[in-house]
Amino acid sequence: MPSVQPRTADRPHTLDRSLGQKGVMLFGLSYMGPLTVLATFGVLAAKTHGAAASAVLVATVAMAFTAYSYGRMAAAFPVAGSAYTYARKMMGGNVGFLTGWAVLLDYFFIPMVIWLITATVINAYVPGLPIGVIVVFFILISTVVNILGIKVANGVNWVLTGFQVAIALVFSAFAFHHASAHHGTSGMLSASPFLHSGTGIASIGAGAAVAVYSFLGFDAVTTLTEETKDPQRTMPRAILSLTLLAGLLFVVVAYAIQIAHPGSSFATPDAAANEVGRAIGGKLLDSLFTGGIVAGGITCGIAAQASAARLLFAMGRDGVLPQRFFGRLHRRFHTPVGNICLIGVFGLLGVGLDIASSTSFINFGAFTAFVLVNISALLLGWRRRGTGTAGRRLLTIVVPLVGALIDVALFTTLDRNAMVLGAVWLVVGVGYLAYLTRMFRRPAPETSFIDTGDVAAAESTAPATAGPLAPARG
């Protein structure tokens, strides 16, 4: 598939296609972080009153519907930009801009939270090591690797993500053994991690809204669509497979820890896994978990920073953010270096936040994007209602509709601070959009950069008002 040539020699505007399905799934899993459910377990247990596994299960089901919609849209529009691009193509430039603006809140906070979680766990293991110093260390590692390019990042992720999966399984094995030793076989087979007398639908929903944070990697992989080989086939398969496999792992891990430590009482909820690790496996397991979190801090941070930088690049390339800074790629490394460094600087703000607050800020942007991507997929299915079998046509309409309804329900469980911050952020976005469009008298800026082999597929699905879907003129 030939790549579109850049408009100028010193300002390339297209990314290189170098990733296959395994590479895409690895990127997503490293973004999710196999140990994320362990790192946020204390918060999940507190939200659900000791039924963390139920929150993770609900989040898995919810994300499966939304993952289907992301896969459909990534196949139809195989360029960088994710939710921003999909909403822009199906609902127009203004809606697309506000979608991208909401997602920015999500993508700016995600790397920060990853580095904060990592620093918190390490600080619990080595109390004398300041959280701020740890955060800076991981920001520097992630920034350097991302500047060098996605191939280097993928090589690092292969090793460290495998190590995290192994730690998650070892931790779960210790938890099952602990439950069996103290409560017999019945202790390993209990419904209480999913539902018990102290748990209600509202608390499970609140927990699921936090648990969704563990799944954000599936939508982040769509920012790599422009760097993926045969994205129309690769992306839908990779996104849905990644979501279901990661969900299975997360549910097993949450269930195992909850039966090993029933209830939601911890000395420090943000470092609950350290406490449980010491109780069920002593210093050895605590050390292994901390080592896994260090690996996760590297891989998750790299992936999160990379995807956030590419979203900024897509918006800068379209001119909705200042193109001279956001829309440039480095001449040697062919990566958005300015955006990468900006995300690193923003990550320093995480030193003053706690995990529960910061994840809720993330989920405001995430749920906004999820709802709009589901609506975009619904519109895409409606436009294609005359093609395919009856069952296929029904699937492409019902699944996005159910996904949107689930995401709206989870959205309503976010805490007040997240709602206020999100609302203020959107108001600022509307003001900026009004400035860009001269009080909405002209369309939002848009320039599409699509491989020539992908133009036909994109044109067949785009609405007439979506704007140009052709390679940039040289």
C-alpha positions, 0 to 999 in steps of 0.5 A: 500500500503506497503512502501519501507523499508529504506536502513538503520535504521538511514537514511530513504529514503521514506515518509509516505502516509497520504494525501487524495484528500482534503488534497492535494487540501488544500495544493495546495490552501494554497500554491497558497494563496487565497489572492495572486491575491490581493497582486499582483494586483498593479503589474498586473494592471500596466503590463496590463494598467488596465486590470488585470482580463484579465491577470488572465483569460489567466493564468487560461487557460494556467495553466489548460492545464499544470495542465492536464499534471502534473496530468498525470505524477503524476499518472504515477510516484507517487514519490516525485520530481515533474518536475524533476522526470517526465523529468528524467523518460521520457527524461533521467537523464541529462534532468531531472537534468537540469529540477530540477535545473531550478525548484530549482530557482523557489522553492527557490524564492517562499517562499522568495516572499511569506514572502516578500509580507506578510511583505510588506502588513503588513508594509503598515498597520503598517509603523513602523514595519521593513520588515526584522523583519516581514520576520524573524518572518514568517520564524521561524513559517513556519520552526517550523511547517514544521519540525514537519511534513505534518500532523501538517502543514495541520491542520494549513492550514485548518483554515487559508486558509478558513479565506483567502477565506472568506476575498477574498469574502468579499473584492470582495463584497465591491468592487462590492458595491463600483462600483454599488454605484458610477456607477450604475448597469452598473459599475458592468458589464463592459468589461474594466477589461478584455479589453479596448483601452489602453490594447494590447495583449503584455501587457496582456501576460506580466500580465499573466506571473506575474499572473501565480505566483498565480497558482504555488500551483498546481505543488507544490502538485506533490511534495507530491505524495509520501505522498498521498494515491492512487496517481494514482487516487488522483493526476490528480483529485486534480491538475485539480480541484484545478487549475480551482476552484482557477482560478475562484476565482482569476478572480472574485477577480481581476475583482471586484477590477479592476471595483472598481479601474479602471486604474493602478495608485497607490501610492505604486503598491506593496501595492495596495490592501491596498489602494483599501481596504481603499477606498472601505471599510475604515479601517475595510476592510484594517484591514481584508485584512491585517489579511488575508495576515498574515494568507496567509503568514503563510499557503503559507510559510508553503506549499512553504517551504515544497514543496521546501524541498521535491524537494531538498530531491528527488534530494539529495536522487538520489545523484544529490545533496550531499546525506548526507545533502539533502537526509536525513530525521529526525529520529523522525519527518521523515521530511527533516529538513536540507532542510527546514532550508536551505530554511528558510535561503535563504528567508532572501535574500528577504528583499532586493528585490521588488515583481515584480523582485522576481516573474519574477525570479520565473517564469523563473524556473516555465515556464521552468518546465512547458514546460518540463512537457508538453513535458514529458506528450506528450511523455507519450501519444505517448508511450501509443498511442495504448491504450484507445479510439481514443478521449482519445489518441488524448486528451493525445497528443493535450493537452500537446502540446497546454500547451507547446506552451502557456508556451513558449509564456508566457516565452518570456514575462519575463523581461530581468533581469529574463532571464539573471539570469535564463540563468546564473543559467542554465549555472552553472547547466550544469557545475555542471552536467558535474562535476557529469557525468565526462564530460557527460561520465557517466549517471546522478546519479539516484535511485528510491524509489517507493512503491511496489504497484506502480512499475508496473504502472511506469514500463509500461510508462518508456522508456528503458533508464530511469534507474531502477524503483524498490525499493532500495535494503536493 
